[in-house]
């Protein structure tokens, strides 16, 4: 069965973006450093299409994922930069109950129950499924996340968009436990932390 992997950059205090939820690449999260080449080599599919050729990744095959999931806010980060589909090399699903059709016909806008959709995706053949953000979708899919690949950055924001949005009012605190599979520190201060359920 395919795994749902939450591959995301985070600050030390658990934020994936500033409170504005603007794209944190190059502002909150440094793009330069010894971690950059290593992470690009490990996860070439996470590099947006409009940058792949510049990095010599135009024909590089996907290593881990063939599908990417994101929420509307994450998708709109790319749209704000004029990018209608950052990941045409992946099956690309955007979860939103308020968004109509996407400007790129290859984008699948999903308004159905996210948990049911992900369970169906996991039952299909193929590579793993990349949950790239944001915190709201991650919170919704929390019970289906099999691994967390955390690009932990040596920065503290104090406030921002959390790794997982707080749950809606419910039965109280639910604790999900993960085990550390591997940890790879870089001289830049970034560390790739991989956790499995």
C-alpha positions in Angstrom: 0.0 0.0 0.0 1.2 3.5 -0.8 2.2 5.8 2.1 1.0 9.3 2.7 4.2 11.3 3.5 4.1 14.9 4.9 7.3 16.3 3.5 7.5 19.9 4.7 9.9 22.6 6.0 9.4 23.7 9.5 10.9 26.2 12.0 12.2 25.0 15.3 8.9 26.2 16.9 6.7 24.3 14.5 5.7 26.8 11.8 5.6 26.2 8.1 5.1 29.8 7.1 4.6 33.2 8.5 1.2 34.3 9.8 0.4 35.8 6.4 0.9 32.3 4.9 3.1 33.8 2.2 5.5 31.5 0.4 8.4 31.0 3.0 10.9 29.8 0.4 14.0 32.1 0.5 12.6 34.2 3.3 11.8 32.1 6.4 13.6 29.0 4.9 17.1 29.5 3.4 17.5 28.1 -0.1 21.3 28.1 0.0 23.5 25.8 2.0 24.8 22.3 1.9 21.3 21.0 2.6 19.9 22.3 -0.7 21.7 20.0 -3.1 21.3 17.0 -0.8 17.5 17.5 -0.4 17.1 18.2 -4.1 18.9 14.9 -4.9 16.8 13.0 -2.5 13.5 14.6 -3.4 13.8 15.8 -7.0 10.0 15.7 -7.4 9.5 18.5 -4.7 11.2 21.0 -7.0 8.6 23.1 -8.9 8.5 22.6 -12.6 9.5 26.2 -13.5 12.8 25.7 -11.5 13.6 22.1 -12.5 15.4 23.0 -15.8 17.5 25.6 -14.1 18.7 22.9 -11.6 19.3 20.3 -14.4 16.3 18.3 -13.2 14.2 18.5 -16.4 14.4 14.8 -17.2 15.1 13.4 -13.7 12.5 10.8 -12.6 10.5 11.0 -9.4 12.1 9.0 -6.6 9.5 8.9 -3.9 6.2 10.3 -5.1 3.9 10.3 -8.1 1.1 12.3 -6.5 1.1 15.6 -4.6 -1.7 16.9 -2.3 -2.1 20.5 -1.2 -4.7 22.8 0.3 -6.1 25.9 -1.4 -3.8 28.3 0.5 -0.7 26.4 -0.4 -1.8 26.2 -4.0 -2.6 30.0 -4.1 1.1 30.7 -3.1 2.1 29.5 -6.5 -0.8 31.2 -8.3 0.3 34.5 -6.7 3.6 34.1 -8.5 1.9 33.2 -11.8 2.5 29.5 -11.6 -0.7 27.5 -12.3 0.8 24.1 -11.8 4.1 23.8 -10.0 4.1 20.0 -10.2 3.0 18.8 -13.7 5.4 15.9 -13.2 3.0 14.6 -10.5 -0.7 13.9 -10.2 -1.7 17.1 -8.5 -4.7 17.4 -6.2 -5.9 20.6 -4.5 -8.3 20.2 -1.7 -10.8 23.1 -1.4 -14.5 23.5 -0.7 -14.5 27.1 -1.9 -12.4 26.9 -5.1 -14.0 26.3 -8.5 -11.9 24.9 -11.4 -8.2 25.5 -11.3 -6.6 27.6 -14.1 -4.6 24.5 -15.2 -6.8 21.6 -16.4 -4.3 19.1 -15.0 -5.0 20.2 -11.5 -7.7 18.1 -9.8 -9.8 20.3 -7.4 -11.2 18.0 -4.7 -14.2 19.1 -2.6 -15.1 15.6 -1.4 -14.1 14.2 2.0 -10.3 14.4 2.1 -9.9 11.3 4.3 -11.9 9.1 1.9 -10.0 10.5 -1.1 -6.7 9.8 0.5 -7.7 6.3 1.6 -8.7 5.5 -2.0 -5.4 7.0 -3.3 -3.4 4.9 -0.9 -5.1 1.7 -2.2 -3.9 2.5 -5.8 -0.7 1.2 -7.3 2.2 3.6 -7.6 4.7 5.6 -5.7 4.0 7.3 -2.4 1.8 10.4 -2.0 3.3 13.7 -1.0 1.4 16.0 1.3 3.1 19.3 0.7 0.8 21.5 2.8 -0.7 23.2 4.4 -1.4 22.9 8.1 -5.1 22.8 7.7 -5.0 19.9 5.2 -2.4 18.1 7.4 -4.7 18.4 10.4 -7.5 16.9 8.4 -5.4 14.0 7.1 -3.4 13.5 10.4 -4.8 10.0 11.0 -3.7 8.9 7.5 -0.1 10.3 7.6 2.3 7.4 7.6 5.5 9.3 7.7 6.7 12.9 8.4 9.8 14.1 6.5 10.6 17.3 8.3 13.1 19.7 6.9 13.8 21.3 10.3 15.3 24.8 9.9 17.3 26.7 12.5 14.9 29.6 12.8 12.2 30.6 15.3 9.2 32.7 14.2 7.3 32.9 17.5 4.0 32.8 15.5 2.9 31.7 12.1 1.1 28.9 10.2 1.6 25.7 12.3 2.7 22.4 11.0 -0.8 21.1 11.9 -3.6 23.6 12.4 -5.4 23.2 15.7 -8.2 20.6 15.5 -11.8 21.7 15.4 -13.6 21.4 18.7 -13.8 17.7 19.5 -13.3 15.0 22.1 -10.1 16.5 23.5 -6.5 16.0 22.9 -5.5 13.2 20.6 -1.9 12.0 20.7 -0.3 10.5 17.6 3.1 8.9 18.3 5.8 8.6 15.7 9.3 7.0 15.9 12.4 8.5 14.5 13.6 6.6 11.4 16.6 8.8 10.5 18.1 12.2 11.2 20.5 13.9 8.8 22.0 17.2 10.0 23.7 19.6 7.6 26.4 22.2 8.2 23.8 24.9 7.3 21.9 24.0 10.5 19.0 22.3 8.6 18.3 18.7 9.5 16.2 16.2 7.7 14.2 14.3 10.3 12.2 11.3 9.1 9.5 9.9 11.4 7.2 6.9 10.9 3.9 6.2 12.6 
